[in-house]
């Protein structure tokens, strides 16, 4: 996606920075929300250990 935006779309550097920052914030918010939604207070989530 980043390659496509950088090479094939003629956006200014400022517009690329704004769009990239917006996508970063939305992705971080979604990740935080998904962990918050699945979390149970006082219970540690198990992870795979290899």
Secondary structure, DSSP 8 states (H G I E B T S, - for coil): -HHHHHHHS---HHHHHHHHHHHHHHHHHHHHHHHHHH--TT--------
